[in-house]
């Protein structure tokens, strides 16, 4: 019989100094509490509050929570504490994740949390040299974070042995099943001891997730982090924009967005105290007037910061959600999410601080590429649209600065009182045309405002809407599947002068007589059009010339094939491997 928890309550606020009473109440030991305090964590999220106690008690757990809700800390902290006090046998824990990006991210997080306990962590994923992985596993590591394919590869090579594993975590299980890892998960879990503790986390709970939980979890505690319904119109009527930026460029993107937006008073939200301090220091280093406010400050410090912000001495207030509770700030023009909040409710609370009393407001979110699905979830729950835009370019910034210089000069003209400067202007009239003298004066103003500072372009995310690829017959003079640097993923490059044979046109997606096949692997798995053409041509014995459009998406691909051949191609692909592993194949339904 499993135990169910449903968490929607508001977290308690932490004390101004010392360890967070919220985390301390969960049963975590002092070394982990010290690490969390050093990292700037102020209080546990709902999934952490509900999951940590049963995991510390050694119970299996089935948790439903979306990306960005703090799942990693929810399973990593109990896992580390149990390893520290358990029998020293390696590896003691295995964490399975769907992608290499998540393997790296989770591995780094576990390493940070376990720093004081001196627990070693190794991330295993495809696309990296396997030899260093052999050596690391031979030396011994406490925690292995792996994608299913690479974990199974090491198991088969007998370089990863799971006989002593005490804890197994399946993170984002629905994603792993979507990517065709169901059989791999079963094969891996069969290599682990029956006495292990198992935790499964998933954003959704379809029957197939419950099936795997039934097979591998023992009387699990079930936790659902429920989303409170947000009624239409609850979100304030403000302009909402998101910028998708790789994590390493977030600071530069924030500075650029602020330079272009030019807010008079903005509230910048961060997740942790450490992040608040880092962002504040970065902004002040770029000439902004920013102040930090978080739970680690005394009441006297908080009062000083708030007085400076309300009086206009400070233009930017950088805060955590905890510190911002109860603050009365009536004149915020912009709310900026340096991190996407973990839920629609928090998002609404944040952006509700702008656009008050009939004023126009602006809400800006800096988004990691992995968080786009969570953004869509927030849109659905708030019943409002968030515009995804490109980070302003250097040209945009320069144009904005010039426009501000023009506005500043116009305001001075309108204000008058120029008599002391007219004599200087008349004296300079002989040095050049009046228009040139005015331009020189504007250049000085522009330079004084920082308009001539050197700037670098901020890289945008990879395109997620590649052009369909339409393969040509093998007889055409080009090399199938070859790409050139800089070309968009999923697009085949034809050599100059090549074209389909006379009388033949390429098939198009959705054309009568064609069937669309779904292949459960995409760019994230290194799939290229040539891989799919080769698999179909070789395994199904089909001439490549009859294959229609191919679209390579992040985690899946769509291939158009003649409807009469679809069944045979499906059967052939289901028996074969693409890029070394089996992937789900089925008829695609819009």
C-alpha positions in Angstrom: 0.0 0.0 0.0 1.6 3.3 -1.0 1.3 6.5 0.8 0.1 9.7 -1.0 1.2 13.2 -0.3 -0.3 16.3 -2.1 1.8 19.4 -1.6 0.5 22.9 -2.4 1.2 24.8 0.8 3.3 27.9 1.0 6.9 27.3 2.3 7.9 28.8 5.6 10.3 31.7 5.7 13.8 31.1 6.9 15.6 32.8 9.7 17.8 35.8 8.8 21.0 34.0 9.9 22.2 30.5 10.4 20.9 27.3 8.8 17.5 27.3 7.2 15.0 25.9 9.7 13.1 24.6 6.7 15.9 22.3 5.6 17.0 21.5 9.2 13.5 20.3 10.0 13.7 17.7 7.2 16.4 15.6 9.0 19.4 16.6 7.0 22.7 16.6 8.9 24.9 19.6 9.7 27.4 19.2 6.8 24.7 19.2 4.2 22.9 22.1 5.9 26.2 24.0 5.8 26.6 23.3 2.1 23.1 24.5 1.4 23.7 27.6 3.4 26.9 28.3 1.5 25.1 27.8 -1.8 22.5 30.3 -0.8 19.5 28.0 -0.5 16.9 29.7 1.7 14.1 27.1 2.0 13.0 23.8 0.6 10.7 23.7 -2.4 7.5 21.6 -2.1 9.0 18.5 -3.7 12.0 18.7 -1.4 9.8 19.1 1.7 7.8 16.1 0.8 10.4 13.8 -0.7 13.5 14.2 1.6 12.0 12.7 4.8 10.8 9.4 3.3 14.0 9.0 1.2 16.1 9.5 4.3 14.0 6.8 6.0 14.9 4.4 3.2 11.5 4.2 1.6 10.8 3.9 -2.1 9.3 7.0 -3.7 7.1 7.8 -6.7 7.1 11.5 -7.3 5.3 13.6 -9.9 6.8 17.1 -10.4 7.7 19.2 -13.3 11.2 20.3 -14.4 12.5 23.2 -12.4 10.8 22.3 -9.1 14.0 21.2 -7.3 13.9 17.5 -7.9 17.7 17.1 -8.1 18.2 18.3 -4.5 15.1 16.3 -3.4 16.8 13.0 -4.3 20.5 14.0 -4.1 20.5 15.2 -0.5 19.1 12.0 1.1 21.2 9.9 -1.3 24.4 11.7 -0.1 23.5 11.4 3.6 22.7 7.7 3.3 26.0 7.1 1.5 28.0 9.0 4.1 26.5 6.8 6.9 26.4 3.5 5.0 28.8 0.7 4.1 31.6 1.9 1.9 30.9 -0.1 -1.2 31.0 1.4 -4.7 29.1 2.5 -6.6 26.5 3.1 -3.8 24.0 5.0 -6.0 22.9 5.1 -9.6 21.0 8.0 -11.1 19.5 7.5 -14.6 18.6 10.5 -16.7 17.4 10.8 -20.3 20.0 13.1 -21.9 23.7 13.9 -21.7 22.9 17.5 -20.8 20.9 16.4 -17.8 23.6 13.9 -16.8 26.2 16.7 -16.7 23.8 19.0 -14.9 22.8 16.4 -12.2 26.4 15.2 -11.8 27.6 18.7 -11.1 24.7 19.3 -8.7 25.4 16.1 -6.7 29.1 17.0 -6.7 28.3 20.5 -5.2 25.9 19.1 -2.5 28.4 16.3 -1.5 31.5 18.5 -1.4 31.8 18.5 2.4 31.1 14.7 2.6 33.9 14.1 0.0 31.7 11.9 -2.1 32.9 11.2 -5.7 30.5 11.5 -8.6 30.9 10.3 -12.3 28.7 11.3 -15.2 28.4 8.6 -18.0 26.9 9.6 -21.3 27.4 9.0 -25.0 29.5 11.4 -27.1 32.5 11.4 -24.8 35.5 9.1 -24.9 34.8 5.9 -23.1 38.4 5.2 -22.0 38.5 7.8 -19.2 35.2 6.4 -18.0 36.8 2.9 -17.8 39.6 4.3 -15.6 37.3 6.3 -13.4 35.0 3.3 -12.8 38.1 1.1 -12.1 39.3 3.6 -9.4 35.8 3.6 -7.9 33.1 6.3 -7.5 30.3 6.7 -5.0 27.6 8.0 -7.3 27.1 7.3 -11.0 24.8 9.6 -13.1 24.2 8.1 -16.5 22.0 7.9 -19.6 20.5 4.5 -20.0 22.3 3.7 -23.2 25.8 4.4 -21.9 25.0 2.7 -18.5 23.9 -0.5 -20.3 27.0 -0.3 -22.5 29.3 -0.4 -19.4 27.2 -3.1 -17.8 27.7 -5.3 -20.9 31.4 -4.6 -20.8 31.4 -5.4 -17.1 33.0 -2.1 -16.3 29.9 -0.9 -14.4 28.9 -3.4 -11.7 25.8 -2.6 -9.7 25.9 -5.4 -7.1 26.4 -3.0 -4.2 24.1 -0.2 -5.3 22.0 1.0 -2.3 19.9 3.7 -4.2 18.6 4.0 -7.7 17.0 7.2 -9.0 15.0 7.4 -12.3 14.8 11.1 -13.1 12.4 12.4 -15.8 11.2 8.9 -16.3 8.5 9.9 -18.9 11.3 11.5 -21.0 13.3 8.2 -20.9 10.3 6.2 -22.0 9.5 8.7 -24.8 13.0 8.3 -26.1 12.7 4.5 -26.2 14.6 3.5 -23.1 12.0 1.3 -21.6 13.8 -2.0 -22.3 17.1 -0.5 -21.3 15.7 0.6 -17.9 14.4 -2.9 -17.2 17.7 -4.5 -18.2 19.7 -2.1 -16.0 17.4 -2.5 -12.9 17.6 -6.2 -13.2 21.4 -5.9 -12.4 20.7 -4.1 -9.1 20.1 -5.7 -5.7 16.5 -6.5 -4.7 17.1 -4.7 -1.4 17.9 -1.3 -3.0 15.9 1.9 -2.5 14.3 3.2 -5.7 13.0 6.7 -6.4 11.2 7.5 -9.6 10.4 11.1 -10.7 8.2 12.0 -13.7 6.4 15.1 -14.9 3.4 13.0 -15.9 2.0 9.7 -14.6 0.7 7.8 -17.7 0.0 4.0 -17.3 3.4 3.0 -18.6 5.1 5.0 -15.8 2.8 3.3 -13.2 3.7 0.0 -14.8 7.4 0.4 -14.4 6.8 1.7 -10.9 4.8 -1.4 -10.1 7.6 -3.7 -11.4 10.5 -2.0 -9.6 9.2 0.0 -6.6 8.3 -1.6 -3.2 5.3 0.1 -1.5 6.4 3.5 -2.6 5.4 6.8 -1.0 3.6 8.7 -3.7 4.0 12.4 -4.0 2.2 14.8 -6.4 3.2 18.4 -6.4 -0.2 19.7 -7.5 -0.5 22.9 -9.5 -3.1 25.3 -8.2 -5.4 26.3 -11.1 -4.7 29.9 -12.1 -7.8 31.6 -13.4 -7.8 33.5 -16.6 -7.0 37.1 -15.9 -5.2 36.3 -12.7 -1.9 37.1 -14.3 -1.5 40.9 -14.6 -2.0 42.6 -17.9 1.7 43.2 -18.6 3.9 42.7 -21.6 5.5 39.3 -21.1 8.7 38.3 -23.0 11.2 35.5 -22.7 14.7 35.2 -24.0 16.2 31.7 -24.6 19.9 31.8 -23.6 22.4 29.2 -22.8 23.2 29.2 -19.1 26.8 30.5 -19.4 25.5 33.6 -21.3 22.7 34.5 -18.8 24.6 37.3 -17.1 25.6 39.0 -20.3 22.0 38.6 -21.6 20.6 40.2 -18.5 23.0 43.2 -18.8 22.1 43.6 -22.5 18.4 43.4 -21.9 18.6 46.0 -19.1 20.7 48.3 -21.4 18.1 48.2 -24.1 15.0 48.3 -21.9 16.3 51.1 -19.7 14.0 50.4 -16.7 13.5 53.2 -14.2 12.9 50.6 -11.4 13.2 46.9 -11.8 12.9 43.9 -9.6 15.3 41.0 -10.6 14.4 37.6 -9.1 17.0 34.9 -8.5 16.7 31.4 -6.9 19.5 31.6 -4.3 21.2 34.1 -2.0 24.6 33.3 -3.7 23.1 34.0 -7.1 21.6 37.3 -5.8 25.0 38.5 -4.6 26.7 37.4 -7.9 24.1 39.1 -10.1 24.2 42.3 -8.0 28.0 42.5 -8.2 27.9 41.9 -11.9 25.4 44.6 -12.5 27.3 47.2 -10.3 30.5 46.3 -12.2 28.7 47.3 -15.4 27.8 50.7 -14.0 24.2 50.0 -12.9 22.8 51.0 -9.5 21.8 47.6 -8.0 21.2 46.4 -4.4 20.7 42.9 -3.1 18.0 41.7 -0.7 17.8 38.1 0.6 17.1 36.0 3.7 20.8 36.3 4.9 20.5 40.0 5.7 19.6 41.7 9.0 16.4 43.8 9.2 18.5 46.9 9.4 20.2 46.0 6.1 16.9 45.2 4.5 15.4 48.6 5.6 18.4 50.5 4.2 18.1 48.7 0.8 14.4 49.2 0.6 14.6 52.9 1.4 17.2 53.4 -1.3 15.0 51.6 -3.8 11.9 53.5 -3.0 13.6 56.8 -3.1 15.1 56.1 -6.5 18.8 56.0 -5.4 18.8 52.4 -6.6 17.3 51.4 -9.9 17.6 47.6 -9.6 16.6 45.4 -6.7 17.9 41.9 -6.9 16.0 39.5 -4.6 15.0 35.9 -3.8 11.3 35.0 -3.7 11.5 34.6 0.1 13.1 38.1 0.7 10.5 39.7 -1.7 7.5 38.5 0.3 5.5 41.2 1.9 7.6 44.0 0.3 5.4 47.0 -0.6 7.0 48.3 -3.9 4.3 50.2 -5.8 6.4 51.7 -8.6 8.2 48.7 -10.3 8.3 49.2 -14.0 10.0 45.8 -14.9 10.1 42.4 -13.3 12.9 40.2 -14.5 13.2 36.5 -13.9 16.9 35.6 -14.0 15.7 32.1 -13.4 12.3 30.7 -14.6 10.3 30.1 -11.4 9.4 26.6 -10.5 5.6 27.0 -10.8 2.9 29.1 -12.4 1.9 30.3 -9.0 5.3 31.7 -8.2 5.5 33.3 -11.7 2.2 35.0 -11.2 3.3 36.3 -7.8 6.5 37.7 -9.3 5.1 39.5 -12.3 2.2 40.8 -10.3 4.6 43.3 -8.8 4.6 45.3 -12.0 1.6 46.8 -14.0 -0.1 48.0 -10.8 -2.7 50.8 -10.5 -3.3 51.0 -14.2 0.3 51.5 -15.1 1.9 49.6 -17.9 4.3 46.8 -16.8 6.9 44.6 -18.4 7.8 41.0 -17.3 11.0 39.5 -18.8 12.2 36.0 -18.3 15.7 34.6 -19.1 15.1 31.1 -20.1 17.5 28.1 -20.3 16.8 26.1 -23.5 15.8 23.1 -21.4 13.1 25.1 -19.7 11.0 25.9 -22.7 8.5 23.1 -21.9 8.0 24.5 -18.4 7.4 28.0 -20.0 4.6 26.4 -22.1 3.1 24.9 -18.9 3.1 28.4 -17.3 1.4 29.8 -20.3 -1.3 27.2 -20.1 -1.9 27.7 -16.4 -1.9 31.5 -16.5 -3.9 31.5 -19.8 -1.6 34.2 -21.0 1.0 34.4 -23.9 4.7 34.9 -23.3 6.5 36.2 -26.4 9.8 34.4 -27.1 12.3 36.9 -28.5 15.9 37.1 -29.5 18.4 38.7 -27.2 19.1 42.3 -28.5 22.1 42.4 -30.8 25.0 44.8 -30.6 23.3 46.8 -33.5 20.1 47.0 -31.4 22.0 48.3 -28.4 23.9 50.9 -30.4 20.6 52.1 -32.0 19.0 52.4 -28.5 22.0 54.3 -27.1 21.9 56.8 -30.0 18.1 57.3 -29.6 18.7 58.0 -25.9 21.4 60.6 -26.7 18.9 62.2 -29.2 16.2 62.3 -26.5 18.6 63.7 -23.9 19.6 66.6 -26.2 15.9 67.3 -27.1 15.0 67.5 -23.4 17.7 70.1 -22.9 16.5 72.1 -25.9 12.9 72.0 -24.6 14.1 73.1 -21.1 15.9 76.1 -22.4 18.3 78.1 -20.2 21.2 77.7 -22.7 22.5 81.3 -22.5 25.9 80.3 -20.8 26.6 77.8 -23.6 25.6 80.0 -26.6 28.8 81.9 -26.5 30.8 78.7 -26.6 28.7 77.5 -29.6 29.2 80.8 -31.4 33.0 80.6 -30.8 33.1 77.1 -32.3 31.0 78.2 -35.3 34.1 79.2 -37.1 35.7 75.7 -36.6 33.1 74.0 -38.8 29.5 73.9 -40.0 26.9 74.4 -37.2 25.6 70.9 -37.9 29.1 69.4 -37.3 29.5 71.4 -34.1 26.2 69.9 -32.9 27.2 66.4 -33.9 30.5 66.7 -32.0 28.6 67.8 -28.9 26.3 64.8 -29.3 29.2 62.5 -29.6 30.6 63.8 -26.3 27.2 63.1 -24.6 27.0 59.7 -26.3 30.5 58.8 -25.1 29.7 60.0 -21.5 26.7 57.8 -21.4 28.8 54.7 -22.3 27.6 54.6 -25.9 31.0 53.7 -27.4 31.7 50.8 -25.1 32.9 47.6 -26.9 30.2 44.9 -27.0 30.1 41.2 -28.0 27.3 39.4 -29.7 25.5 36.9 -27.3 25.0 33.5 -29.0 21.4 32.4 -29.4 20.2 28.8 -28.9 20.3 26.2 -31.7 17.4 26.4 -34.1 14.5 24.1 -33.1 12.6 24.2 -36.3 14.9 22.7 -39.0 14.0 22.7 -42.6 12.6 19.4 -43.9 15.2 17.3 -45.7 14.2 15.7 -49.0 16.6 13.0 -50.1 17.5 12.4 -53.7 18.1 9.1 -55.5 21.4 7.4 -54.9 22.4 8.1 -58.5 22.5 11.9 -57.9 26.1 13.2 -57.5 26.1 14.1 -53.9 27.1 12.4 -50.6 24.0 11.6 -48.5 24.0 12.7 -45.0 27.1 15.0 -45.3 26.8 18.4 -43.5 28.8 21.5 -43.7 29.8 23.6 -40.6 27.2 26.1 -39.7 24.3 24.5 -41.6 21.0 24.0 -39.8 20.6 20.6 -38.2 18.5 18.1 -40.2 19.2 19.8 -43.6 21.2 17.9 -46.3 23.7 19.9 -48.3 23.5 19.2 -52.1 26.6 19.9 -54.2 26.4 22.8 -56.7 24.6 21.8 -59.9 23.0 18.7 -58.6 19.2 18.2 -59.0 16.7 15.3 -59.1 16.5 13.3 -62.3 14.2 14.7 -65.0 10.6 13.8 -64.5 10.9 13.2 -60.7 9.7 15.5 -58.0 10.5 15.1 -54.3 7.7 14.0 -52.1 6.3 16.4 -49.5 5.1 15.9 -46.0 1.4 14.9 -45.9 1.2 14.3 -49.6 -1.5 11.8 -50.7 -0.1 8.3 -51.0 2.5 8.9 -48.4 2.6 7.8 -44.7 4.4 9.6 -41.9 6.5 7.5 -39.6 7.6 8.6 -36.1 11.1 7.6 -35.0 11.9 8.1 -31.3 15.3 9.7 -31.7 16.4 13.1 -33.0 19.2 15.6 -32.9 19.8 15.0 -29.2 20.8 11.4 -30.0 23.0 12.6 -32.9 20.5 11.5 -35.6 21.1 12.9 -39.1 19.0 12.4 -42.2 21.6 10.1 -43.7 21.2 7.8 -40.7 17.5 7.4 -41.4 17.9 7.1 -45.1 20.5 4.4 -44.6 18.5 2.5 -42.1 15.4 2.4 -44.3 17.3 1.6 -47.5 19.5 -1.1 -46.0 17.1 -2.8 -43.5 13.8 -2.5 -45.5 15.5 -3.0 -48.9 13.9 0.2 -50.1 15.2 2.5 -52.8 16.2 5.8 -51.2 14.6 7.7 -54.1 11.1 6.9 -52.8 11.6 8.4 -49.4 9.9 11.7 -48.9 10.6 14.5 -46.4 12.6 14.0 -43.3 12.3 16.3 -40.3 14.8 16.0 -37.5 13.5 17.4 -34.2 15.2 17.5 -30.8 14.0 14.1 -29.5 12.3 12.5 -32.4 12.2 12.5 -36.2 9.4 12.3 -38.8 9.9 10.4 -42.1 7.6 10.3 -45.1 7.4 6.9 -46.9 5.1 5.5 -49.5 1.9 4.3 -47.7 2.1 0.9 -49.4 5.6 0.3 -48.0 5.0 1.7 -44.5 4.2 -1.6 -42.8 7.3 -3.3 -44.1 9.5 -0.4 -43.2 8.0 -0.2 -39.7 8.7 -3.9 -39.1 12.3 -3.7 -40.5 13.1 -0.6 -38.4 11.6 -2.1 -35.2 14.1 -5.0 -35.6 17.1 -2.9 -36.4 19.3 -0.3 -34.5 19.8 3.3 -35.4 23.0 4.8 -34.2 23.7 1.7 -32.2 20.5 1.4 -30.3 16.8 0.4 -30.7 14.4 3.2 -31.0 10.5 3.3 -31.0 9.0 3.5 -34.4 5.3 4.0 -35.2 2.9 5.6 -37.6 2.9 9.4 -36.8 -0.4 10.9 -35.8 -0.7 14.7 -35.7 
